[in-house]
């Protein structure tokens, strides 16, 4: 009897367990199956759904296109700043000739003065005539071109101002094709071998025993560096002297008082009496001074005076 009860109890428990297992299996059969992805080499890929996601009704399936206009890039020349206007080079103003003051065909004292001034600076190499002809026009054109003045061959105010700045008022001798006229010979010049230098007439005369052998035009020192006056003697000669103080060439130098000497001056030859020396006696005739230099000896007398 006891054994029968135990068997019935086991059957009842087994029946309960079977029923529970049946209910659980039925519940699992209605849920979607999930499987872990296989790992390791050779594993089959997990199946993915191939149908696209649902799209709401009325919504376009393609991305919208922008309505803004498309900009095309433009190339910029190398070195040119982007967005800045090109600047043209600034042009220098061109000088225009001024009104004519004197020119070809004119005659008179103005032309004579012009020719004498051009002659002082070696642009006019003919006699002063007072007639404005081809030679004068050529000289004026050369002078204008050298100074970057509009080249016309006619004299305007700009040309005249520049010419006046470079020259001095012509002497009567220059206006009439004569050299400077020497004054009276100083009595101290009448004996022996003398360089007789007259400040009044701006002349140097080479006098031997009272006879004038040669005459040259000269100029003197400025008021701040005057040429000394009196009786001196040549104490040294140097044909190729160069000033240590000013660095300028002094050909055919004949020293007579300290650093003062008779010598050739290229400045005197170029600008005439518009300039001055630092105390020396300047000569503008290179060849003439060369002839004098060959005759003068150390010890010869030098007389500087006013006639």
C-alpha positions in Angstrom: 0.0 0.0 0.0 2.8 2.4 0.9 4.6 1.5 -2.3 1.4 2.2 -4.4 1.2 5.7 -2.9 4.8 6.5 -3.7 4.3 5.5 -7.3 1.3 7.6 -7.7 3.2 10.6 -6.2 6.0 10.2 -8.7 3.5 9.9 -11.6 1.8 13.1 -10.4 5.1 15.0 -10.2 6.2 13.7 -13.6 2.9 14.8 -15.1 3.3 18.3 -13.6 6.8 18.6 -15.0 5.7 17.5 -18.5 2.9 20.0 -18.5 5.2 22.9 -17.5 7.7 21.9 -20.2 4.9 21.8 -22.8 3.7 25.3 -21.9 7.2 26.8 -22.0 8.0 25.3 -25.4 4.8 26.7 -26.8 5.6 30.2 -25.6 9.1 30.1 -27.1 7.8 28.8 -30.5 5.8 32.1 -31.0 8.8 34.5 -30.5 11.4 35.4 -33.2 14.4 33.3 -33.0 17.7 35.0 -32.1 21.0 33.3 -32.7 24.4 34.4 -31.6 26.7 35.3 -34.4 29.2 32.6 -35.2 32.7 33.5 -34.4 36.0 32.3 -35.7 37.3 31.4 -39.2 34.8 29.8 -41.6 31.8 31.2 -39.7 28.8 31.9 -41.9 27.7 35.5 -42.0 24.5 36.4 -40.2 21.6 36.9 -42.5 20.4 40.5 -42.8 17.0 41.7 -44.0 17.1 42.7 -47.7 14.0 44.8 -47.9 14.5 48.6 -47.5 13.2 50.5 -44.6 9.7 51.8 -45.1 9.5 55.4 -46.4 6.8 57.7 -45.3 4.2 58.4 -47.9 4.9 61.6 -50.0 8.6 61.9 -49.0 11.0 61.9 -51.9 13.5 59.1 -51.8 16.4 61.2 -53.3 18.4 63.9 -51.5 17.2 67.5 -52.4 19.3 69.5 -54.9 20.6 72.9 -53.8 19.1 75.8 -55.8 22.1 78.2 -55.2 24.1 79.0 -58.4 27.3 77.2 -58.9 30.4 79.5 -58.8 33.3 78.7 -61.2 36.8 79.5 -59.8 38.8 81.9 -61.9 42.5 81.9 -62.2 44.6 84.9 -61.0 47.8 85.7 -62.7 50.9 84.8 -60.6 52.0 87.7 -58.5 48.9 89.9 -59.1 46.9 90.8 -56.0 43.4 89.4 -56.1 40.6 92.0 -56.2 42.9 95.0 -56.6 42.9 97.3 -59.7 46.1 97.4 -61.8 48.0 100.6 -61.3 49.7 102.3 -64.3 53.2 103.7 -63.7 53.4 107.4 -63.0 54.6 109.5 -65.9 57.1 112.3 -65.4 55.7 115.7 -66.6 57.3 116.8 -69.9 58.9 120.2 -70.0 57.5 122.5 -72.6 59.5 125.3 -74.2 58.7 128.8 -72.9 57.9 131.8 -75.1 60.7 132.8 -77.4 62.9 135.7 -76.3 65.5 135.7 -79.1 66.1 133.3 -82.0 67.2 132.8 -85.6 67.0 135.9 -87.7 67.3 138.3 -84.7 70.1 140.9 -84.5 71.4 143.4 -81.9 73.0 143.7 -78.5 71.0 140.8 -77.0 72.4 138.4 -79.6 75.9 139.8 -79.0 75.6 139.3 -75.3 74.2 135.7 -75.9 77.1 134.8 -78.2 79.7 136.2 -75.8 78.3 134.2 -72.9 78.1 131.0 -74.9 81.7 131.7 -75.9 82.8 132.0 -72.2 81.7 128.3 -71.7 83.0 127.1 -75.1 79.7 126.5 -76.8 80.2 129.3 -79.4 83.5 129.0 -81.2 83.1 131.9 -83.7 83.4 135.6 -83.6 80.7 137.6 -81.8 78.7 139.2 -84.5 75.3 140.1 -83.0 73.5 138.1 -85.7 71.5 135.0 -84.7 72.4 132.5 -87.5 72.9 128.8 -87.9 76.1 128.7 -85.7 74.3 130.4 -82.8 71.3 128.2 -83.1 73.5 125.1 -83.1 75.3 126.4 -80.0 72.0 127.0 -78.2 70.7 123.6 -79.1 73.8 122.0 -77.7 73.6 124.0 -74.5 69.9 123.1 -74.1 70.5 119.4 -74.6 73.3 119.3 -72.1 71.1 120.9 -69.4 68.0 118.8 -70.3 66.1 121.9 -71.4 63.6 121.5 -74.3 65.9 121.7 -77.4 64.6 124.3 -79.8 67.6 126.4 -80.9 65.6 129.4 -79.6 66.2 131.1 -76.3 63.4 131.1 -73.7 63.5 132.3 -70.1 64.6 128.9 -68.8 67.6 128.8 -71.2 68.6 132.4 -70.4 68.4 131.9 -66.7 70.7 128.8 -66.8 73.1 130.6 -69.1 73.3 133.6 -66.8 73.9 131.4 -63.8 77.0 129.9 -65.5 78.5 133.0 -67.0 79.5 136.6 -66.1 78.7 139.9 -67.8 80.8 140.0 -71.0 83.5 142.6 -71.1 83.8 145.1 -73.9 86.7 143.0 -75.2 84.6 139.9 -75.3 81.7 141.6 -77.0 84.0 142.9 -79.7 86.3 139.8 -80.1 89.3 141.3 -78.2 91.2 139.9 -75.3 91.3 141.7 -72.0 93.1 145.0 -72.5 96.1 145.3 -70.1 96.5 148.5 -68.1 99.7 150.4 -67.6 102.8 148.3 -66.9 104.0 148.6 -63.3 107.5 150.1 -63.0 108.6 147.0 -61.0 107.9 144.9 -64.2 110.4 146.8 -66.3 113.5 145.2 -65.1 114.6 141.5 -65.5 112.3 138.5 -66.0 108.9 139.3 -64.6 105.4 137.7 -64.5 103.5 141.0 -64.4 100.0 140.3 -63.1 97.4 143.2 -63.4 94.3 142.7 -61.3 92.5 145.7 -62.9 92.5 144.2 -66.4 92.7 140.5 -65.4 95.8 140.0 -67.4 99.2 138.3 -67.0 102.1 139.6 -69.1 105.4 137.9 -69.5 108.0 140.7 -69.5 111.7 140.4 -70.2 113.9 143.5 -69.7 110.8 145.7 -70.2 109.6 144.0 -73.4 106.2 142.2 -73.3 106.7 138.7 -74.8 103.2 137.1 -74.0 99.8 138.1 -72.6 97.2 135.8 -71.0 93.8 136.3 -69.5 93.7 135.4 -65.8 91.3 135.4 -62.8 91.9 135.6 -59.1 90.8 134.4 -55.7 87.4 135.2 -54.2 86.9 137.8 -51.5 87.3 135.1 -48.8 90.5 133.8 -50.4 92.1 136.8 -52.2 95.2 136.6 -54.3 98.0 138.4 -52.4 99.5 141.5 -53.9 103.2 142.6 -54.0 106.5 141.4 -55.3 107.3 137.6 -55.1 109.5 135.1 -56.8 108.9 131.7 -58.3 110.2 129.2 -55.8 109.0 125.9 -57.3 107.5 124.6 -60.6 105.4 121.5 -61.1 103.8 120.7 -64.5 101.6 118.0 -63.1 100.7 119.3 -59.7 97.5 118.1 -57.9 96.2 120.1 -54.9 96.5 118.1 -51.6 93.9 120.4 -50.0 91.2 120.4 -52.7 92.2 117.3 -54.8 92.0 119.3 -58.1 94.6 119.2 -60.9 96.8 122.3 -61.3 98.8 121.8 -64.5 101.8 124.0 -65.2 101.9 125.3 -61.6 104.5 128.1 -60.8 104.3 128.8 -57.0 105.2 132.3 -55.8 103.6 132.8 -52.4 102.8 130.1 -49.9 100.3 127.8 -51.6 99.4 130.4 -54.3 100.6 129.7 -57.8 100.0 130.6 -61.5 98.4 127.5 -63.0 95.9 126.3 -65.6 92.3 126.0 -64.4 89.7 123.8 -66.2 87.0 125.6 -64.2 88.1 129.0 -65.5 88.0 127.5 -69.0 84.5 126.1 -68.5 82.7 129.0 -66.6 84.9 132.0 -67.1 84.7 134.8 -64.6 81.5 133.3 -63.1 83.8 131.5 -60.7 87.0 132.3 -58.7 90.1 130.6 -57.4 91.1 129.9 -53.8 93.8 132.5 -54.1 95.8 131.3 -57.1 96.2 133.0 -60.5 94.1 131.0 -62.9 94.9 130.8 -66.6 92.3 129.3 -69.1 94.6 129.0 -72.1 96.2 125.6 -71.7 98.5 125.8 -74.7 99.5 129.4 -74.0 100.4 128.6 -70.4 102.4 125.6 -71.5 104.5 127.9 -73.7 105.0 130.3 -70.8 105.9 127.5 -68.4 108.7 126.4 -70.6 110.3 129.9 -70.4 109.9 130.8 -66.7 112.7 129.8 -64.3 112.7 129.3 -60.6 113.7 132.7 -59.1 112.0 134.8 -61.7 110.1 137.8 -60.3 106.3 137.9 -59.9 104.5 141.3 -59.5 100.8 141.3 -58.5 99.2 144.8 -58.6 96.3 147.1 -59.6 97.0 149.3 -62.6 
